[in-house]
Amino acid sequence: MGPGTRGSSGRVTRFLPVLVLALLALIWGYNWVVMKQGLRYTQPFTFAALRTFLAALSLFILLPILQRPLKPRALGLTLVLGLLQTTGFGGLMMWALESGGAGKISVLTYTMPFWLLLMAWIILGERLHGLQWVAVGAAFCGLILILAPWHLQGVLSSLLAVGGGLCWAASAIVAKILRRRHDVDLLSLTAWQLFLGSIPLIAVAVLTANRPPVWSSTFIWALAFNVILSNAVGWILWLYLIHKLPAGRTGIGTLATPVIGVLSAWIVLGERPSGTEGLGMALVMAALIFMTARAIIPRDSAKQSPAGEEQAIDS
């Protein structure tokens, strides 16, 4: 293999997490509109249980076909991951979305990166330096403008959305620790965390549902989008990113998702953002561009701090 081939391979490897991050933002961003449409035909915990259990089932069918291990590894940490990522995040998000607007709930849920930065700092020892803090500050100001807390209505749905963001951030830390301690198959891990996390959702759905879903074409489409793209494919991509990038940087990168969610809700559902929300989205995108540039531009290893060395290894 020649030097040119190695250089090309290195560039692809360096850019791949960024491309995966962009694809994930598109899938998850538009899914806020899809979920809001699906909730017209069913109740929140019924939808949450169906989308996660069926996604797990589809992956379990796929595992032997692809000759991937079916037996779970690190069952305890996988259970914690499922309870946080699938039960906590998925359930609270869907509950919040029942009464809140898709665009607004998406940005409230995506306070996740800031909880993740704090948790990654305390638990994983990941640090941000210099201009990276400026980007974080710009992203935080952008989210404040999008949220406009001085105008927020619907306190319960807002708190549920932020609670979902906290659960998601904690699950990212658990996933990072799990992947460091155990050599697990990504597809198998995704299937098991979805399955284990879906069980409490099924129990809550059975206890709270007072009507069955209306199996319209719109609901079937929304469920299929969630099962295949948002859950099965989406969580595989997410766990890949958590493994390849520092947790804090991955969280900041996902800030593109609520921007897509707001724009999609505007176009499809008529939820038009205000001027301050538009300014907030611009700040978030500026922070995103800077952070992703930092992720793909090689850094001088001689100038790296110990924290920087850890980030380079994780990348």
N, C-alpha and C positions, 0 to 999 in steps of 0.2 A: 504494500500500500504506500503510495507516494505521499510527499508532504502536502500536496494540494488536496488530496482526498481526506487526509487527517484534518486539515484546516476546515474543509467544508463540513465534515462530520461534527467538528467542535462547534461551529456556528449553529448548525441545526440543533445540537444538544442544548446550546445556550438559549436559543430562541424558543424551543419547544414549550417550556412551561408558560411563557408569555402567550403563545398562541392558544394553549389549552385554557389559560385564564380568560382570554377573550371569548372563546367558544362557550365556556361555562357562564360567563356574564350574559351572553345572548340568550342561552337556554333559560337560565334562572330569572333573568330580567323579564322576558316575555311571559314566563309562567305565572306571574302575578295576575295578569289579565286572564289567563286560562283558568286559574283557580277561582277567581272571582266569578267567572261565567259558570263554572261547574257548581258553585255553591248555590246557584239559583234552583238546583234540582235535588239537593240533598243537604243534610246537616253536617256541621264542620267535622265532628269526630268520626262520623261515618265515612266522609270523604278522606280524612287523614288515614283511617285504618285501611280502607281499600287501596289507596295509592301506595302505601308502604308494604302491606302484606303481599299484594300482587307483584310488586317490584321484586321483593325477596323471592317469591315463588319462581318468577321468570329467571332470576339469576341461578337458583338451585337447579333448574332444568338445564341451564347453559353450562354449569360447572363440569359435569361428566363429559359433555360433548367436546369441550375444550381441554379435557384431561387435566382439570385443575383439582386441587384437593377439596374434598367435600367436608372432611372432619374439621371442626373449628380448632384454632390454636389460641392460647391466651384467653380462655373463655371468660374469665372474670373481667378483664379489661374490655373485652368485646361487649360484654353485657353493659358495663358502665357507658361505653361509647354509644350503644344503641339507646339506652335510657335518656342520655343527654341529647344526642343528635336526632334520633327518630321520634322518641316519645315527647321529650321536652320541647325541642325546637319545632318539630312538625305539628304537634298538637296545639301549642300556644299560638303559632303562626296562623293556623287555620281558624282557630277560635277568634283571634283578633280580626281576621279578614272577613268574618261573617258580618260584622257591623261597621268596619272601617273601610275607607277607600283603598283601592289596590295600590295606588301610587304612594299615599301617605304611610300605609302600613309597611310597604317595602323599605322606605327610608328609615322608619323607626326600628325595624328589625335589623337594619344594617348599621345600628350603633355597635354591632358585633365587633368590627375591627378595633374599636377603641378598647372594649373589654379585653379583646385578645392581646392587644399590645401590652396592656397592664399585666395580664396573666403570664404572657411570655417573658416579660421582664422579671417578674417575681419568681416564677417556677422554672423556666428554662434558661434564664440568664441571657436572653437575647437583648441586645442593646441597639438603639438608634443613635446616630451621631450627626453633628453639624447640620447641614441643610436638610437632612432627612426629617428633623424635627420641624423645620419650616413647612415641609410638605404635609406632615401630620397636622400641624396647626391650621394650614389652609383647608385640609379635608374636614377638620372639625368645624371650622367656621362655615364651610359649605353645608355641612349637615344641619347645623343650627339654622341657617337661612332656609333650607328645604323644610325642616320641621316646623319652623316658626312657632316655638312653644307658647308665645304670647297669644296665638290664635287657635291653639289646639282645642278641639272638642272631642268628646268621647274618651273620657279618662280611662275607662276599663280596657277598651281595645288598644289604647296607647301603651298602657302598662303591660298588657299581654304580649304586645309586639316586642317591647324592650326586654321582657323576660325571656322570650324566645331567642333574642340576640345573645343574652347572657348564657343560655344553655348551649347555643351553637359555639360560642367562644370556648366554653369549658370543654366541649367535645373535641375541639381542634387540639387542645392541649393533651387530652387523653390519647388522641390518635397519634400525636407526635411521640409521646412517651411509649406507646405500644409498639410503634414501628422501630423505635430505637432499641427496645428490649427484646423484641421477637422478630424473627424472619417469617412474616406472614404473607400469604398470597392476597393481593389487593382485591381480586374479584370475590374470593371466598370471604374475606373480611367484610366487604360491603354487603354481601348476601346475609351473613349472620347478624350484623348489627341492625340491618333493616328488619329481619325476622324477629329478633329479640325485642327490638323497640316497638314493633307493631302489636305485640301481644297486649300490653297495657292499653293501647289505643283501641283495640278491638273490645276489651272489657268495658272501657268508658263508653264506647259507641253503643254497645248492647244495653248498658244501664241508662243512657240518656236519650236514645233515639225514640221518637214518637211517631215516625212515619218512614216508610222505605224510600230509597232513591227513585226518582223518575228517570227511567232509562231512555232518555231522548238521545238523538244523534249528537247534540251539543255536549251532553254529559259524557257520553261514551268517548267522544273525541278528547274532552278535557281529561278524563281518567287515563286514556291511552298515552297522552302527552306526558302526564305526571308519572305513570308507571315506567315507561320506556326511557324518555329523555331526562326528565327532571330528577327522578330517583335512581333508576338503575345506572344510566350513563352518567348523570350528574354527580352522584356521590363517588363513583369510581374516579372521575376527573378531580374531584375535590381532595380525596385521600392521596391521589398522586401528587397534587400540588403541595399538600401538607408535608409530604415526604421530600419533595425536591427543593422547596423554598423554606426559608425561616417562617415560622408561624405568623409573626407580626407583619411581615411583608406580604404574605398571602392574604391576610385579612384586609390590608389597605388596598390590595389589587382588586378585591371583590367589590370595592365601592362603585365600580362601573355598573354593577347589577341594579341598584336602586335607581340610577339615572335612566337606564333602559326601562325599568319598571314604570317610572313616572311618565316617560315619553310614550310608552305603549298604552298606559292607562288614558293618557290625553287623546291619543289617536283613536283607540278602539272604544273606550268607555266614556269619552268626553270629559274626563277629569282634568281640566285645564290648570296647569301650574301657574302660580302668580309670578310677578316680577322678581320677588326675593327668592323664590324657588329656582327660577332660571339662573340667577346669579350664583346661587348655591351649587347648582349642577356644574357651572363653569369652574368654580373653585375645586370641586371634587375631581373633575376631569384633569385639571392642571396638576393636582397632587398625584393622581393616578399615573399620568405621563411621566412625571419625575421619578416616582417610585419604581415603575417598570423599567425605565432607563437605567436606574441604579442596579436593577436585577440582571441586566443583560450586558452592561459595559464591564469589561474585565477591570479588576482593581489590582494595584501594585501590591503583591503579597508582602513586600518588605515594609510597607507602611501600614499594614493591617494591625489592629489591636487584637488581643485575644478573642474579644467578642466577634470581631470581623472575621478572624480565622474560623470560628465556629460556623458563621453564616456561609462562608465560602465552602466549607465541607458539606453543609446541608444543601447548598445549591447544586 
